[in-house]
Amino acid sequence: MTADLSRIVKAYDVRGVVPDEWDEPLARLFGAAFAEVTGASALVVGHDMRPSSPGLVEAFARGAAARGADVTLIGLCSTDQLYYASGALNLPGAMFTASHNPARYNGIKLCRAGAAPVGQDTGLAEIRALVETWQQEGAPADAAAPGALTTRDTLADYAGHLTSLVDLTAIRPLKVVVDAGNGMGGHTVPTVFDGLPLTLVPLYFELDGTFPNHEANPLDPANLVDLQRKVREEGADLGLAFDGDADRCFVVDENGDPVSPSAITALVAARELAKHPGGTVIHNLITSWSVPEVVREHGGAPVRTRVGHSFIKQEMARTGAIFGGEHSAHYYFRDFWNADTGMLAALHVLAALGGQDQPLSALVSSYARYTESGEINSTVADQAARTAAVRETFAARPGVTFDELDGLTVSAADWWFNLRPSNTEPLLRLNVEARDEPTMAKLRDEVLALIRAGA
């Protein structure tokens, strides 16, 4: 097919509907282009449980092999398992997944050797240009010596690496409910948790890329309802929810109440700083005020970045940071090639909880110091005009400051909010935080009224 690549090549990955927007012949071209752009003699490829994944992987691997690259196929895996393979084997990698998107979607997340990210500015634009050329002119001739395809199971090694980074052997026994959402957490959790002092209560561990129970997107509160109910029914110590490709992990406490990813970021930061005194911790600009506070209290250096994994990973590499966290439950570790792994964050939470006697709600209370709105999206006709209207309204108020690192951040002594335009949709994304609930609610409603006045 001659596809419109502007529809499927995003800022950080390839993603679209199969076979309407892309198919196996196109996947073969992407494989050839990835091998060409990286110049790699070998690479590693994995995939999630979507029905279209095996065929797309086979085509991609054949395309890369035709350019002379040896391809190691690791089969079913989570995205962070693919990053593990890329790091441990020091090979460029390709993960076939569309994360939490509906079943008819699929995509490719790409990385260079050592799990280094590939985005528009780091190779993805070149890959797209090659594929577009080959769509018009035909695929290049095969290399004189095509590469070989081999298979390798990395699950046990991945699990061993993670559990070597967090000591769980001496924790008190815990009961944990895990909702895999029929995604790749159902593949990785049993192996990672094997032998640990945990009673595992599994929810939706059957790998099913049609997502028969609920979307594998824990960022939507509707998709946490089953987990929350099960935690309360079981009297569990906590619950964990993974997204479709299991690179993000969300936490609920013993009462079934969600724990803010900012609180998890602060908790893990404190633990990592105990191992690496004086280290740098990265946080994006819409994580809670509590994150830089906790980092400083534990002797670390907080560094604030734009939203998005490419910015986090870039700053981690630049500063030698030990850890990074985002409001979206992406957690990045220097000990994991600066890549994101929700599983490692989950192990930190289990170790922290099991290493003392308080329930999780009490443990995280010192890290959840403020009231957050969560991200609220509004559809608007003119993002710039509505943002300008918000700025004009608050510019007249004393004690208010502005910065434009990423969208518009407005701060005062007792609150802050950030307003960011979506890059792909006519949306403005609002995040609000304040020292108490009434202040947050009043500010949230005022800003939303300004945004939606021009909707």
N, C-alpha and C positions, 0 to 999 in steps of 0.2 A: 504494500500500500504506500501511497505518497501522502504522508501525514503532515498536518500542520504542527510542526514542533513547538511553535509558540504556545500551543495549548497544553502541552504535556511536559515541557522542560521548565521546571520552576526554579526558584532561587537556589535551592540546595539539593534538588533531586529531580527524578523523572516520575511523573504520576499522571495516570489517565485511565479511561474506561477501555477494557479489553473485550472484544477486538475492535470496537468502534473507532478509538483514537490511536491505538497502537496494537501490534500483533507480533507473532514470532519472527517473521522476516525482518521486521524493524528492530526487534530485540537483537537479532544477529548483527545488524549494522552497528548497534550500540556497543556490542561486545568487541567488534573489530575496532571501532573508534576509541574505546577505552584502552585497549591494548596499544593502539598507536600513540595516543596522547601521553600515556604514562611511560611508554617505552619499556615496559616491564617484560621480562622473559618468563614470568610466572605470575599468576594471580589466584585469588580464592573467592568462591562464590557460594552463597547460601540463600535460603528462601523460607518464607512463612507458609501457612497452611492454606492459602487461597487456591481454589481449583485451577487457576490459570498459571500458577507459579512454576510447576515442573517443566511445562513446555517452553515457557519463556526463558527459564534458566538454561535448558538444553540448547536453545537457539543462540543465546548470548555466549555460552561457552564455546560453541562451534565457531562463532564469529571471531572470538578472541584467539582460538587455536589456529584459525586460518591465517592469522597475522603472525604466527610463530610462538605464541605464548602458551606455556603449559598451564592448565587450569586444574586447581584442586577444588572438587565439589564437596562441600560439607553437609549438604542436604538440609533438612528441617532445622531451623535454628532461630533464636531471637536475634534482634539487631545487635545487641551488645555481645552476643556470642560470635557474630561475624566480626565485630571490632576486636574481640579477643584473638580470633584467628589471624586477622590482619596484623595485630601487634606481635603476637607470639611467633608467627611465621615470617614476619617482616615482609609482607606481600600486599600489593594493592588489593582491595576487596570490593565486591558488589553484593548488596543485599536486596533481594526481590521481595518487596512488601509495599503495601499502601497503608500501613499502620492501622489507624482506626477508621479509614474510609470504608464505604459499603463494599459488598462482595464483588461487584462488577469492576471495581478499580484494581489496578496493580501499579507497581512502580519500582524504581531502583534507587537505593541510597549507595553512593560511591565513596570510597576513601582511597587515599594513597597508602603506601607501605607505612606500618606503624600507626594505622587508624587515623592518619592525618586527613582532615575534611576536604572534600571536593565540592565546590560551589561555583557560581558563575565566574568569579574572579580567579579561581584556582583550578580550572580545567574544564568545567562543565560547558562553558561557552564554546571552547574549542571542540569538544566532543559533538555538540549540537551542529556546529558548522560543518564538520566532516560528514556527519550523517546526512545533512541536507544536501551536500555536494554529491554524495553517493546515491541518494534518492534520484537525483537528476541525471547523473552520468553513469550509474551502475557501480556495483561494488568493486573494490580493487581486486587485482589478481591475488590468488593465495600465495603465501610465502613459500619459498623453495622447500623449507623444512617446517611443516606444520607442527604445532604443539600437541602435547598429549593431554587427555582427560583422565584424571584419577579421582578416587573418592577417599574421604578421610572423616572419621568421627572425632569431633572436638569437644563433645558435650562434657565428658568426664574431666578433661583437662581444664576447660572453662570453669567448671564448678570448683575444681581443686584450687585454681588460681584465686577465685573470689574468697573461698573459705580460708585461704592462707593469709588474707589481708585483714580479717576480722576474727578474733578468737571468741568462739561461742561455746567452747567445751565446758566452761565452768559456770554458765548461766543457770538460773533456776528454770525448771520446766515451764514451758509456755504453751498455751493453746492458741493457734493462729488460724484464722479463716482466710483463704486466698481465693479471690475471684479472678480467674484467668480469662473470662469473657470469651471462651472458646478459641483464644489466641495462643501465642507461643509460650506464655507462662505455664500452660499445661504441659509443655514439653520440658521446660528447664527447671521448674520449681522442685519436682520430685527428686531430681538428681542433686541439686544444690542443697536441699534440706536433708538429704539422706544422712542418717547417723547423728544428726543434731538433736539436742534435748527439746524437741518440738513435737506437739501433737498437731498434725496438719488436718484441717477440715477443708477439702477441696470443693470449689464451686465452678462448674462449667470448664472442666479440664479437657473435655473431648475436643480435639482439634477440628474445627469446622469453620471454614472461611466464609460461610453464609451467615454466620453470627445469629443462630436461631433463638438465643435467649435475650440478649440486648446488645447494643453497639459496644464495641471494645474501646470505648472512649471514656475513661473515668473522670475526665475534666467536666463532663456533663453530670450534674448531681443525680439525674434520673437513672444513670447507669450504676450508681452506688447503692441503690435502695435494697437490692437483694443481699448484698454484702452486709449492710448495716443490720438488716433483720436477722441474718444468720449469726452474726457476732453476738447479738443480744440473746437469741435462742440458745446458743451453745455456751453462754457464759465465757466466751473467749477473751483472751487478754488483748487482742487487737485483730484488725483485719487489713489485708493488703489487696489492692486491685491493680492489675497490670493492663496496659493497653494492648492492641492487637499484635504488635511486634515485640512487646514486653521490654521496651527500653525505658518506659516511664512507669513509676510505681507511686500509687496514692495510698495513704494510710488513714484508717479510722481507729478510734480508741475503743476501750472496753464498753463504752456506752453506745457505740455506733456513730459517734460524732466525728466528722471529718477533721483531720489534723492538717492545718495549713502547710503547703509545701515550703513556705517561708520558715515555719517553725522547724520542719525537718531539716532545711538547709542550715539553720542555726545550730541544731543539735549535732548534726554530722560535722559541721565546722569546728565545734568545740572539741569533738573527739579527734579529729584529724590534727588540730593544733596541739593536743596533748602528745601526739606522736611526733609532730614536727613543730617545735616551739618557734614562734616568730614568723610563721609562714604567711603567705599571701592567700587570701580567699576572694574569689570572684563572685559577684552577685549582679544580676541585672537591675535596672533602675526601677522596676515595679515589684521587687521583693520588699518585704516589710522593713521598716526602720530597725526592727529588732535584730536583723542579720548583721549589719555593720557594728551595732552596739555589742552584740555577743562576741563577734570576732575581736574587737578591741579589748573587751574585758578578759579575753583569754590570750592576750598578748600578740594577736595576729594583725595583719594589715589588710583591711577590706579595699577592694577595687571595684568600682561601679562601671557597668558596661551597658551598651544597647541590648535590646531583647534579641535573642536568636543564637543558635548554637555556634554559628560561624564566628560571631563576635566573642562569645565566651571562650571558645577553643583558641582563638587568636590571642586573646589576653592571657590565657593560661600558659601558652607557649612563650609569650613575650616576657612575662613576669616570673615564670617558674612556679606558678601558683600550685598549692597542694590540693585545692578543691574548688569547685564552682557549683552554684545552684541557681535555678530559675523558678519563677512562680508556677510554671507549667509542669513541675515535677520531673524536670530533666536535671540530673546530678552528674557532675564531671569530676574525675579523679586523676591526679598525676600518676598514681599507681596503676592506672588503667589506660595508659597512653593518652591522657587528657580527654578521653572519650567518655560519653555518657552511659551510665549503667544504673537503672533503677534497682536492679537486684542487689548491687553492692550497698546502695543506700538502705535498702530493706534490712540487710544483715546488720548494718550499724544500728538501726532502730531496735532490732531484736536483741543485740548485745547490750545496748544501753538500758533497755527495759529489764532484761533478765539479770543484769548486774546489780540491781537494787530491788527494793521491796515495794515501791510505790506503783500504783496503776499508771498506765500511759497518760491519762488525762492530767494527773498531778505532775508527772515527769516533764511534759511539754509545756506546762503552764508558765514556766520561767522563760520559755522561748517565744511564747505567743502573747506579746505585751500590748498589742494594739488591736483595733477593730478594722478589718478589711472588708471591702465590698465584693471582692472577686471581680473578674473581668466582665464588663457589660458592653455588649455590642449594640450599636444603633445604626440603622440604614439611613444615609443622608444623600442628598443630591450633590452637595458641594462640600467636600471635606475641609478644604482650606478656609472657606467662608465661615463655616460653623466654628472651626478652631479659632479664627480671628475674633469672632463674636465672644467666645469664652474669655479669651485673653483680654479683650477690651473691658469686659465686665470686672475682672479681677485686678486690672492694672490700677484702678482708682482706690484700691484698698490698702491701708497702711500695713507694713510688716509683711507684705507678700513678695516673694521672689519667683523668678522664672528661669528655666533653662530648657534648651532645645537639643539635648543630646540625642533624644529619640522621641519624636513628637513634641508635645508641650507638657512640661512638668511645672506645676504651680505649687508652691510650698508656703506654709505659715508655721507659727510656733506649735500649733496643736494638730495640724493636719497637712496632707499633701494629696494631690491627684495628678495622674498622667493621662493624657489624651493622645492616642496614636492612630494614624490612618492605616487601614489595611492596604497592603500592596496589590491585592488581587481582587478585592470586592469594594463596593461603595459603602464601606463601614468606617465608623470611628469606634475605637476601643477605649473604654474608660476604666481606670482603676483608682480607687479612693481608699485612703487610710487615715484614721484619726485616733486620738487618745481614748475616746469612748464612743459607744454606740450612737447616742443621740447626735453628736457632732458629725459622725460619719454619715448617718442617714440624711441629715439636713443638707450637708454639702453634696452628697450623691444626687439627691433629688433636684437641687438647684442646678447643678451642672447638666444633668440629663435634660432638664427643661430647656436650657439654653441650646443644647445640641439639637434637640428634636423640634425646636421652634421652626427650623427650616427644612424639616424632613419632607 
